[in-house]
């Protein structure tokens, strides 16, 4: 009896995560995390996160994909680093601190190390993140402002636009063909009426 061999697993991307991959992962994971809080993300959520990262990689011409497990591990690593960096005073310069704060900060107040919101006119009305516990917000037109721009979303939008364009062209061609057939049919009916007379 021949033994059944499992196909080899698909090759996965390895190595360090780029800033773009990490940013795409945070942008995708963050809102899903907030929606599921305090629960865990579902399998479909991790699939969505991995798909967004892989769309970003594809846009850069990279063939191999990141797996769901790699995305989970990367988020775990980022959370651990966030817990180390958050309490530092003055606030750490770690590039992902502010973005992760938007998703990991306690809803009841700032995490340890982040000062509470200052009173009006106190301490010179400090500016920036250190002077406020408010969650940083993206500008309304994030793409134009260059902040929080998600290349994976742009790739998805472009693909959707291409599909829509193909469907519309096919619909227009079908209507044109239908009109031609109806015109031909009308000509035959007209010819048939003439022959009967």
PyMOL CGO cylinders between C-alpha atoms (Angstrom):
from pymol import cmd
from pymol.cgo import CYLINDER

trace = [
    CYLINDER, 0.00, 0.00, 0.00, 1.62, 3.29, -1.06, 0.3, 1, 1, 1, 1, 1, 1,
    CYLINDER, 1.62, 3.29, -1.06, 2.17, 5.79, 1.70, 0.3, 1, 1, 1, 1, 1, 1,
    CYLINDER, 2.17, 5.79, 1.70, 0.65, 9.21, 1.37, 0.3, 1, 1, 1, 1, 1, 1,
    CYLINDER, 0.65, 9.21, 1.37, 3.17, 11.98, 1.49, 0.3, 1, 1, 1, 1, 1, 1,
    CYLINDER, 3.17, 11.98, 1.49, 2.20, 15.42, 2.60, 0.3, 1, 1, 1, 1, 1, 1,
    CYLINDER, 2.20, 15.42, 2.60, 3.10, 18.17, 0.16, 0.3, 1, 1, 1, 1, 1, 1,
    CYLINDER, 3.10, 18.17, 0.16, 5.93, 20.34, 1.40, 0.3, 1, 1, 1, 1, 1, 1,
    CYLINDER, 5.93, 20.34, 1.40, 4.79, 23.45, 3.26, 0.3, 1, 1, 1, 1, 1, 1,
    CYLINDER, 4.79, 23.45, 3.26, 4.89, 26.66, 1.23, 0.3, 1, 1, 1, 1, 1, 1,
    CYLINDER, 4.89, 26.66, 1.23, 8.10, 28.62, 1.52, 0.3, 1, 1, 1, 1, 1, 1,
    CYLINDER, 8.10, 28.62, 1.52, 7.79, 31.48, 3.97, 0.3, 1, 1, 1, 1, 1, 1,
    CYLINDER, 7.79, 31.48, 3.97, 9.63, 34.75, 4.21, 0.3, 1, 1, 1, 1, 1, 1,
    CYLINDER, 9.63, 34.75, 4.21, 12.31, 34.80, 6.84, 0.3, 1, 1, 1, 1, 1, 1,
    CYLINDER, 12.31, 34.80, 6.84, 14.55, 37.40, 8.34, 0.3, 1, 1, 1, 1, 1, 1,
    CYLINDER, 14.55, 37.40, 8.34, 13.97, 40.80, 9.84, 0.3, 1, 1, 1, 1, 1, 1,
    CYLINDER, 13.97, 40.80, 9.84, 10.76, 42.70, 9.36, 0.3, 1, 1, 1, 1, 1, 1,
    CYLINDER, 10.76, 42.70, 9.36, 11.03, 45.94, 7.41, 0.3, 1, 1, 1, 1, 1, 1,
    CYLINDER, 11.03, 45.94, 7.41, 9.53, 49.18, 8.72, 0.3, 1, 1, 1, 1, 1, 1,
    CYLINDER, 9.53, 49.18, 8.72, 6.86, 48.97, 6.02, 0.3, 1, 1, 1, 1, 1, 1,
    CYLINDER, 6.86, 48.97, 6.02, 5.88, 45.42, 6.95, 0.3, 1, 1, 1, 1, 1, 1,
    CYLINDER, 5.88, 45.42, 6.95, 5.74, 46.30, 10.65, 0.3, 1, 1, 1, 1, 1, 1,
    CYLINDER, 5.74, 46.30, 10.65, 3.72, 49.46, 10.00, 0.3, 1, 1, 1, 1, 1, 1,
    CYLINDER, 3.72, 49.46, 10.00, 1.28, 47.57, 7.78, 0.3, 1, 1, 1, 1, 1, 1,
    CYLINDER, 1.28, 47.57, 7.78, 0.90, 44.88, 10.44, 0.3, 1, 1, 1, 1, 1, 1,
    CYLINDER, 0.90, 44.88, 10.44, 0.23, 47.46, 13.18, 0.3, 1, 1, 1, 1, 1, 1,
    CYLINDER, 0.23, 47.46, 13.18, -2.28, 49.31, 10.96, 0.3, 1, 1, 1, 1, 1, 1,
    CYLINDER, -2.28, 49.31, 10.96, -4.19, 46.09, 10.28, 0.3, 1, 1, 1, 1, 1, 1,
    CYLINDER, -4.19, 46.09, 10.28, -3.85, 44.42, 13.69, 0.3, 1, 1, 1, 1, 1, 1,
    CYLINDER, -3.85, 44.42, 13.69, -4.64, 47.52, 15.80, 0.3, 1, 1, 1, 1, 1, 1,
    CYLINDER, -4.64, 47.52, 15.80, -8.30, 48.08, 14.85, 0.3, 1, 1, 1, 1, 1, 1,
    CYLINDER, -8.30, 48.08, 14.85, -8.96, 44.32, 15.00, 0.3, 1, 1, 1, 1, 1, 1,
    CYLINDER, -8.96, 44.32, 15.00, -7.41, 44.22, 18.48, 0.3, 1, 1, 1, 1, 1, 1,
    CYLINDER, -7.41, 44.22, 18.48, -9.58, 47.10, 19.66, 0.3, 1, 1, 1, 1, 1, 1,
    CYLINDER, -9.58, 47.10, 19.66, -12.71, 45.44, 18.28, 0.3, 1, 1, 1, 1, 1, 1,
    CYLINDER, -12.71, 45.44, 18.28, -11.96, 42.11, 20.02, 0.3, 1, 1, 1, 1, 1, 1,
    CYLINDER, -11.96, 42.11, 20.02, -10.72, 43.62, 23.28, 0.3, 1, 1, 1, 1, 1, 1,
    CYLINDER, -10.72, 43.62, 23.28, -10.42, 42.02, 25.83, 0.3, 1, 1, 1, 1, 1, 1,
    CYLINDER, -10.42, 42.02, 25.83, -10.61, 38.78, 23.82, 0.3, 1, 1, 1, 1, 1, 1,
    CYLINDER, -10.61, 38.78, 23.82, -8.12, 37.30, 21.40, 0.3, 1, 1, 1, 1, 1, 1,
    CYLINDER, -8.12, 37.30, 21.40, -8.06, 37.81, 17.67, 0.3, 1, 1, 1, 1, 1, 1,
    CYLINDER, -8.06, 37.81, 17.67, -9.76, 35.14, 15.61, 0.3, 1, 1, 1, 1, 1, 1,
    CYLINDER, -9.76, 35.14, 15.61, -8.10, 33.09, 12.90, 0.3, 1, 1, 1, 1, 1, 1,
    CYLINDER, -8.10, 33.09, 12.90, -9.75, 35.24, 10.22, 0.3, 1, 1, 1, 1, 1, 1,
    CYLINDER, -9.75, 35.24, 10.22, -8.29, 38.37, 11.89, 0.3, 1, 1, 1, 1, 1, 1,
    CYLINDER, -8.29, 38.37, 11.89, -4.77, 36.95, 11.71, 0.3, 1, 1, 1, 1, 1, 1,
    CYLINDER, -4.77, 36.95, 11.71, -5.41, 35.94, 8.11, 0.3, 1, 1, 1, 1, 1, 1,
    CYLINDER, -5.41, 35.94, 8.11, -6.41, 39.54, 7.33, 0.3, 1, 1, 1, 1, 1, 1,
    CYLINDER, -6.41, 39.54, 7.33, -3.27, 40.86, 9.04, 0.3, 1, 1, 1, 1, 1, 1,
    CYLINDER, -3.27, 40.86, 9.04, -1.02, 38.42, 7.16, 0.3, 1, 1, 1, 1, 1, 1,
    CYLINDER, -1.02, 38.42, 7.16, -2.77, 39.24, 3.87, 0.3, 1, 1, 1, 1, 1, 1,
    CYLINDER, -2.77, 39.24, 3.87, -2.17, 42.97, 4.37, 0.3, 1, 1, 1, 1, 1, 1,
    CYLINDER, -2.17, 42.97, 4.37, 1.52, 42.39, 5.13, 0.3, 1, 1, 1, 1, 1, 1,
    CYLINDER, 1.52, 42.39, 5.13, 1.85, 40.10, 2.12, 0.3, 1, 1, 1, 1, 1, 1,
    CYLINDER, 1.85, 40.10, 2.12, 0.13, 42.63, -0.15, 0.3, 1, 1, 1, 1, 1, 1,
    CYLINDER, 0.13, 42.63, -0.15, 2.71, 45.17, 1.02, 0.3, 1, 1, 1, 1, 1, 1,
    CYLINDER, 2.71, 45.17, 1.02, 5.51, 42.67, 0.28, 0.3, 1, 1, 1, 1, 1, 1,
    CYLINDER, 5.51, 42.67, 0.28, 4.01, 41.88, -3.13, 0.3, 1, 1, 1, 1, 1, 1,
    CYLINDER, 4.01, 41.88, -3.13, 3.89, 45.60, -3.98, 0.3, 1, 1, 1, 1, 1, 1,
    CYLINDER, 3.89, 45.60, -3.98, 7.63, 45.72, -3.32, 0.3, 1, 1, 1, 1, 1, 1,
    CYLINDER, 7.63, 45.72, -3.32, 8.24, 42.70, -5.56, 0.3, 1, 1, 1, 1, 1, 1,
    CYLINDER, 8.24, 42.70, -5.56, 8.91, 40.16, -2.81, 0.3, 1, 1, 1, 1, 1, 1,
    CYLINDER, 8.91, 40.16, -2.81, 7.75, 36.63, -3.59, 0.3, 1, 1, 1, 1, 1, 1,
    CYLINDER, 7.75, 36.63, -3.59, 7.68, 34.86, -0.25, 0.3, 1, 1, 1, 1, 1, 1,
    CYLINDER, 7.68, 34.86, -0.25, 4.86, 35.54, 2.22, 0.3, 1, 1, 1, 1, 1, 1,
    CYLINDER, 4.86, 35.54, 2.22, 4.72, 36.05, 5.95, 0.3, 1, 1, 1, 1, 1, 1,
    CYLINDER, 4.72, 36.05, 5.95, 2.62, 33.47, 7.78, 0.3, 1, 1, 1, 1, 1, 1,
    CYLINDER, 2.62, 33.47, 7.78, -0.05, 34.10, 10.41, 0.3, 1, 1, 1, 1, 1, 1,
    CYLINDER, -0.05, 34.10, 10.41, 2.34, 32.65, 13.00, 0.3, 1, 1, 1, 1, 1, 1,
    CYLINDER, 2.34, 32.65, 13.00, 5.04, 35.13, 11.99, 0.3, 1, 1, 1, 1, 1, 1,
    CYLINDER, 5.04, 35.13, 11.99, 2.55, 37.98, 12.34, 0.3, 1, 1, 1, 1, 1, 1,
    CYLINDER, 2.55, 37.98, 12.34, 1.52, 36.77, 15.82, 0.3, 1, 1, 1, 1, 1, 1,
    CYLINDER, 1.52, 36.77, 15.82, 5.16, 36.49, 16.87, 0.3, 1, 1, 1, 1, 1, 1,
    CYLINDER, 5.16, 36.49, 16.87, 5.93, 39.96, 15.55, 0.3, 1, 1, 1, 1, 1, 1,
    CYLINDER, 5.93, 39.96, 15.55, 2.97, 41.45, 17.48, 0.3, 1, 1, 1, 1, 1, 1,
    CYLINDER, 2.97, 41.45, 17.48, 4.07, 39.63, 20.65, 0.3, 1, 1, 1, 1, 1, 1,
    CYLINDER, 4.07, 39.63, 20.65, 7.58, 41.08, 20.23, 0.3, 1, 1, 1, 1, 1, 1,
    CYLINDER, 7.58, 41.08, 20.23, 6.19, 44.59, 19.65, 0.3, 1, 1, 1, 1, 1, 1,
    CYLINDER, 6.19, 44.59, 19.65, 3.94, 44.34, 22.73, 0.3, 1, 1, 1, 1, 1, 1,
    CYLINDER, 3.94, 44.34, 22.73, 6.85, 43.21, 24.89, 0.3, 1, 1, 1, 1, 1, 1,
    CYLINDER, 6.85, 43.21, 24.89, 9.00, 46.09, 23.66, 0.3, 1, 1, 1, 1, 1, 1,
    CYLINDER, 9.00, 46.09, 23.66, 6.10, 48.52, 24.19, 0.3, 1, 1, 1, 1, 1, 1,
    CYLINDER, 6.10, 48.52, 24.19, 5.86, 47.44, 27.85, 0.3, 1, 1, 1, 1, 1, 1,
    CYLINDER, 5.86, 47.44, 27.85, 9.60, 48.10, 28.25, 0.3, 1, 1, 1, 1, 1, 1,
    CYLINDER, 9.60, 48.10, 28.25, 9.59, 51.47, 26.47, 0.3, 1, 1, 1, 1, 1, 1,
    CYLINDER, 9.59, 51.47, 26.47, 6.30, 52.94, 27.76, 0.3, 1, 1, 1, 1, 1, 1,
    CYLINDER, 6.30, 52.94, 27.76, 7.43, 53.69, 31.34, 0.3, 1, 1, 1, 1, 1, 1,
    CYLINDER, 7.43, 53.69, 31.34, 10.64, 55.48, 30.31, 0.3, 1, 1, 1, 1, 1, 1,
    CYLINDER, 10.64, 55.48, 30.31, 10.95, 59.16, 31.18, 0.3, 1, 1, 1, 1, 1, 1,
    CYLINDER, 10.95, 59.16, 31.18, 11.52, 61.18, 29.11, 0.3, 1, 1, 1, 1, 1, 1,
    CYLINDER, 11.52, 61.18, 29.11, 9.42, 59.16, 26.66, 0.3, 1, 1, 1, 1, 1, 1,
    CYLINDER, 9.42, 59.16, 26.66, 11.35, 56.74, 24.54, 0.3, 1, 1, 1, 1, 1, 1,
    CYLINDER, 11.35, 56.74, 24.54, 12.19, 57.57, 20.95, 0.3, 1, 1, 1, 1, 1, 1,
    CYLINDER, 12.19, 57.57, 20.95, 11.20, 54.10, 19.77, 0.3, 1, 1, 1, 1, 1, 1,
    CYLINDER, 11.20, 54.10, 19.77, 9.47, 54.58, 16.42, 0.3, 1, 1, 1, 1, 1, 1,
    CYLINDER, 9.47, 54.58, 16.42, 6.43, 52.37, 17.13, 0.3, 1, 1, 1, 1, 1, 1,
    CYLINDER, 6.43, 52.37, 17.13, 5.71, 53.62, 20.67, 0.3, 1, 1, 1, 1, 1, 1,
    CYLINDER, 5.71, 53.62, 20.67, 3.09, 56.24, 19.74, 0.3, 1, 1, 1, 1, 1, 1,
    CYLINDER, 3.09, 56.24, 19.74, 1.36, 54.01, 17.20, 0.3, 1, 1, 1, 1, 1, 1,
    CYLINDER, 1.36, 54.01, 17.20, 1.12, 51.06, 19.59, 0.3, 1, 1, 1, 1, 1, 1,
    CYLINDER, 1.12, 51.06, 19.59, -0.01, 53.37, 22.39, 0.3, 1, 1, 1, 1, 1, 1,
    CYLINDER, -0.01, 53.37, 22.39, -3.14, 54.07, 20.35, 0.3, 1, 1, 1, 1, 1, 1,
    CYLINDER, -3.14, 54.07, 20.35, -4.05, 50.37, 20.53, 0.3, 1, 1, 1, 1, 1, 1,
    CYLINDER, -4.05, 50.37, 20.53, -2.48, 49.15, 23.77, 0.3, 1, 1, 1, 1, 1, 1,
    CYLINDER, -2.48, 49.15, 23.77, -3.17, 52.01, 26.19, 0.3, 1, 1, 1, 1, 1, 1,
    CYLINDER, -3.17, 52.01, 26.19, -5.59, 51.16, 28.95, 0.3, 1, 1, 1, 1, 1, 1,
    CYLINDER, -5.59, 51.16, 28.95, -9.07, 52.58, 28.30, 0.3, 1, 1, 1, 1, 1, 1,
    CYLINDER, -9.07, 52.58, 28.30, -9.10, 53.77, 31.93, 0.3, 1, 1, 1, 1, 1, 1,
    CYLINDER, -9.10, 53.77, 31.93, -6.05, 55.96, 31.58, 0.3, 1, 1, 1, 1, 1, 1,
    CYLINDER, -6.05, 55.96, 31.58, -2.48, 56.22, 30.40, 0.3, 1, 1, 1, 1, 1, 1,
    CYLINDER, -2.48, 56.22, 30.40, -0.15, 53.24, 30.86, 0.3, 1, 1, 1, 1, 1, 1,
    CYLINDER, -0.15, 53.24, 30.86, 2.61, 53.47, 33.43, 0.3, 1, 1, 1, 1, 1, 1,
    CYLINDER, 2.61, 53.47, 33.43, 5.14, 56.12, 32.49, 0.3, 1, 1, 1, 1, 1, 1,
    CYLINDER, 5.14, 56.12, 32.49, 2.77, 58.26, 30.41, 0.3, 1, 1, 1, 1, 1, 1,
    CYLINDER, 2.77, 58.26, 30.41, 1.84, 61.39, 32.36, 0.3, 1, 1, 1, 1, 1, 1,
    CYLINDER, 1.84, 61.39, 32.36, -1.80, 62.24, 32.87, 0.3, 1, 1, 1, 1, 1, 1,
    CYLINDER, -1.80, 62.24, 32.87, -3.27, 65.06, 30.80, 0.3, 1, 1, 1, 1, 1, 1,
    CYLINDER, -3.27, 65.06, 30.80, -1.92, 68.36, 32.06, 0.3, 1, 1, 1, 1, 1, 1,
    CYLINDER, -1.92, 68.36, 32.06, -4.17, 71.15, 33.24, 0.3, 1, 1, 1, 1, 1, 1,
    CYLINDER, -4.17, 71.15, 33.24, -4.56, 74.21, 31.01, 0.3, 1, 1, 1, 1, 1, 1,
    CYLINDER, -4.56, 74.21, 31.01, -1.63, 76.56, 31.49, 0.3, 1, 1, 1, 1, 1, 1,
    CYLINDER, -1.63, 76.56, 31.49, 0.30, 74.12, 33.72, 0.3, 1, 1, 1, 1, 1, 1,
    CYLINDER, 0.30, 74.12, 33.72, 4.01, 73.57, 33.08, 0.3, 1, 1, 1, 1, 1, 1,
    CYLINDER, 4.01, 73.57, 33.08, 4.03, 75.78, 30.02, 0.3, 1, 1, 1, 1, 1, 1,
    CYLINDER, 4.03, 75.78, 30.02, 1.30, 73.80, 28.27, 0.3, 1, 1, 1, 1, 1, 1,
    CYLINDER, 1.30, 73.80, 28.27, 3.67, 71.06, 27.11, 0.3, 1, 1, 1, 1, 1, 1,
    CYLINDER, 3.67, 71.06, 27.11, 3.30, 70.04, 23.51, 0.3, 1, 1, 1, 1, 1, 1,
    CYLINDER, 3.30, 70.04, 23.51, 3.66, 66.66, 21.92, 0.3, 1, 1, 1, 1, 1, 1,
    CYLINDER, 3.66, 66.66, 21.92, 2.93, 63.22, 23.21, 0.3, 1, 1, 1, 1, 1, 1,
    CYLINDER, 2.93, 63.22, 23.21, 4.58, 63.64, 26.61, 0.3, 1, 1, 1, 1, 1, 1,
    CYLINDER, 4.58, 63.64, 26.61, 2.24, 66.47, 27.58, 0.3, 1, 1, 1, 1, 1, 1,
    CYLINDER, 2.24, 66.47, 27.58, -0.97, 64.56, 26.98, 0.3, 1, 1, 1, 1, 1, 1,
    CYLINDER, -0.97, 64.56, 26.98, -2.49, 61.15, 27.48, 0.3, 1, 1, 1, 1, 1, 1,
    CYLINDER, -2.49, 61.15, 27.48, -4.72, 61.68, 24.46, 0.3, 1, 1, 1, 1, 1, 1,
    CYLINDER, -4.72, 61.68, 24.46, -4.46, 59.05, 21.77, 0.3, 1, 1, 1, 1, 1, 1,
    CYLINDER, -4.46, 59.05, 21.77, -2.74, 60.54, 18.72, 0.3, 1, 1, 1, 1, 1, 1,
    CYLINDER, -2.74, 60.54, 18.72, -5.16, 60.81, 15.85, 0.3, 1, 1, 1, 1, 1, 1,
    CYLINDER, -5.16, 60.81, 15.85, -4.49, 60.49, 12.18, 0.3, 1, 1, 1, 1, 1, 1,
    CYLINDER, -4.49, 60.49, 12.18, -5.30, 63.41, 9.93, 0.3, 1, 1, 1, 1, 1, 1,
    CYLINDER, -5.30, 63.41, 9.93, -8.54, 63.02, 8.02, 0.3, 1, 1, 1, 1, 1, 1,
    CYLINDER, -8.54, 63.02, 8.02, -6.71, 62.77, 4.72, 0.3, 1, 1, 1, 1, 1, 1,
    CYLINDER, -6.71, 62.77, 4.72, -3.87, 60.57, 5.97, 0.3, 1, 1, 1, 1, 1, 1,
    CYLINDER, -3.87, 60.57, 5.97, -2.55, 59.78, 2.50, 0.3, 1, 1, 1, 1, 1, 1,
    CYLINDER, -2.55, 59.78, 2.50, -2.14, 63.47, 1.66, 0.3, 1, 1, 1, 1, 1, 1,
    CYLINDER, -2.14, 63.47, 1.66, -0.51, 64.19, 5.00, 0.3, 1, 1, 1, 1, 1, 1,
    CYLINDER, -0.51, 64.19, 5.00, 1.80, 61.19, 4.62, 0.3, 1, 1, 1, 1, 1, 1,
    CYLINDER, 1.80, 61.19, 4.62, 0.93, 59.83, 8.08, 0.3, 1, 1, 1, 1, 1, 1,
    CYLINDER, 0.93, 59.83, 8.08, -0.53, 56.39, 8.57, 0.3, 1, 1, 1, 1, 1, 1,
    CYLINDER, -0.53, 56.39, 8.57, -0.55, 55.75, 4.83, 0.3, 1, 1, 1, 1, 1, 1,
    CYLINDER, -0.55, 55.75, 4.83, -1.03, 52.06, 4.20, 0.3, 1, 1, 1, 1, 1, 1,
    CYLINDER, -1.03, 52.06, 4.20, 0.51, 50.84, 0.92, 0.3, 1, 1, 1, 1, 1, 1,
    CYLINDER, 0.51, 50.84, 0.92, -1.31, 47.52, 1.28, 0.3, 1, 1, 1, 1, 1, 1,
    CYLINDER, -1.31, 47.52, 1.28, -4.64, 49.36, 1.18, 0.3, 1, 1, 1, 1, 1, 1,
    CYLINDER, -4.64, 49.36, 1.18, -3.55, 51.15, -1.99, 0.3, 1, 1, 1, 1, 1, 1,
    CYLINDER, -3.55, 51.15, -1.99, -2.64, 47.83, -3.63, 0.3, 1, 1, 1, 1, 1, 1,
    CYLINDER, -2.64, 47.83, -3.63, -6.05, 46.42, -2.69, 0.3, 1, 1, 1, 1, 1, 1,
    CYLINDER, -6.05, 46.42, -2.69, -7.84, 49.50, -3.99, 0.3, 1, 1, 1, 1, 1, 1,
    CYLINDER, -7.84, 49.50, -3.99, -5.91, 49.35, -7.27, 0.3, 1, 1, 1, 1, 1, 1,
    CYLINDER, -5.91, 49.35, -7.27, -6.75, 45.66, -7.71, 0.3, 1, 1, 1, 1, 1, 1,
    CYLINDER, -6.75, 45.66, -7.71, -10.41, 46.35, -6.98, 0.3, 1, 1, 1, 1, 1, 1,
    CYLINDER, -10.41, 46.35, -6.98, -10.39, 49.23, -9.50, 0.3, 1, 1, 1, 1, 1, 1,
    CYLINDER, -10.39, 49.23, -9.50, -8.88, 46.96, -12.16, 0.3, 1, 1, 1, 1, 1, 1,
    CYLINDER, -8.88, 46.96, -12.16, -11.53, 44.29, -11.56, 0.3, 1, 1, 1, 1, 1, 1,
    CYLINDER, -11.53, 44.29, -11.56, -14.29, 46.92, -11.67, 0.3, 1, 1, 1, 1, 1, 1,
    CYLINDER, -14.29, 46.92, -11.67, -12.88, 48.31, -14.93, 0.3, 1, 1, 1, 1, 1, 1,
    CYLINDER, -12.88, 48.31, -14.93, -12.77, 44.84, -16.52, 0.3, 1, 1, 1, 1, 1, 1,
    CYLINDER, -12.77, 44.84, -16.52, -16.35, 44.11, -15.42, 0.3, 1, 1, 1, 1, 1, 1,
    CYLINDER, -16.35, 44.11, -15.42, -17.57, 47.47, -16.74, 0.3, 1, 1, 1, 1, 1, 1,
    CYLINDER, -17.57, 47.47, -16.74, -15.84, 46.97, -20.10, 0.3, 1, 1, 1, 1, 1, 1,
    CYLINDER, -15.84, 46.97, -20.10, -17.35, 43.49, -20.38, 0.3, 1, 1, 1, 1, 1, 1,
    CYLINDER, -17.35, 43.49, -20.38, -20.79, 44.91, -19.53, 0.3, 1, 1, 1, 1, 1, 1,
    CYLINDER, -20.79, 44.91, -19.53, -20.45, 47.66, -22.16, 0.3, 1, 1, 1, 1, 1, 1,
    CYLINDER, -20.45, 47.66, -22.16, -19.31, 45.11, -24.76, 0.3, 1, 1, 1, 1, 1, 1,
    CYLINDER, -19.31, 45.11, -24.76, -22.28, 42.87, -23.90, 0.3, 1, 1, 1, 1, 1, 1,
    CYLINDER, -22.28, 42.87, -23.90, -24.72, 45.79, -24.25, 0.3, 1, 1, 1, 1, 1, 1,
    CYLINDER, -24.72, 45.79, -24.25, -23.15, 46.79, -27.57, 0.3, 1, 1, 1, 1, 1, 1,
    CYLINDER, -23.15, 46.79, -27.57, -23.45, 43.20, -28.82, 0.3, 1, 1, 1, 1, 1, 1,
    CYLINDER, -23.45, 43.20, -28.82, -27.06, 43.03, -27.62, 0.3, 1, 1, 1, 1, 1, 1,
    CYLINDER, -27.06, 43.03, -27.62, -27.88, 46.30, -29.44, 0.3, 1, 1, 1, 1, 1, 1,
    CYLINDER, -27.88, 46.30, -29.44, -26.30, 44.97, -32.65, 0.3, 1, 1, 1, 1, 1, 1,
    CYLINDER, -26.30, 44.97, -32.65, -28.26, 41.71, -32.40, 0.3, 1, 1, 1, 1, 1, 1,
    CYLINDER, -28.26, 41.71, -32.40, -31.51, 43.61, -31.80, 0.3, 1, 1, 1, 1, 1, 1,
    CYLINDER, -31.51, 43.61, -31.80, -30.80, 45.89, -34.77, 0.3, 1, 1, 1, 1, 1, 1,
    CYLINDER, -30.80, 45.89, -34.77, -30.07, 42.85, -36.97, 0.3, 1, 1, 1, 1, 1, 1,
    CYLINDER, -30.07, 42.85, -36.97, -33.25, 41.17, -35.76, 0.3, 1, 1, 1, 1, 1, 1,
    CYLINDER, -33.25, 41.17, -35.76, -35.27, 44.31, -36.54, 0.3, 1, 1, 1, 1, 1, 1,
    CYLINDER, -35.27, 44.31, -36.54, -33.79, 44.36, -40.06, 0.3, 1, 1, 1, 1, 1, 1,
    CYLINDER, -33.79, 44.36, -40.06, -34.78, 40.72, -40.60, 0.3, 1, 1, 1, 1, 1, 1,
    CYLINDER, -34.78, 40.72, -40.60, -38.30, 41.38, -39.36, 0.3, 1, 1, 1, 1, 1, 1,
    CYLINDER, -38.30, 41.38, -39.36, -38.55, 44.42, -41.66, 0.3, 1, 1, 1, 1, 1, 1,
    CYLINDER, -38.55, 44.42, -41.66, -37.32, 42.33, -44.60, 0.3, 1, 1, 1, 1, 1, 1,
    CYLINDER, -37.32, 42.33, -44.60, -39.82, 39.61, -43.72, 0.3, 1, 1, 1, 1, 1, 1,
    CYLINDER, -39.82, 39.61, -43.72, -42.69, 42.14, -43.67, 0.3, 1, 1, 1, 1, 1, 1,
    CYLINDER, -42.69, 42.14, -43.67, -41.61, 43.49, -47.10, 0.3, 1, 1, 1, 1, 1, 1,
    CYLINDER, -41.61, 43.49, -47.10, -41.48, 39.99, -48.57, 0.3, 1, 1, 1, 1, 1, 1,
    CYLINDER, -41.48, 39.99, -48.57, -45.03, 39.24, -47.37, 0.3, 1, 1, 1, 1, 1, 1,
    CYLINDER, -45.03, 39.24, -47.37, -46.39, 42.34, -49.13, 0.3, 1, 1, 1, 1, 1, 1,
]
cmd.load_cgo(trace, "trace")
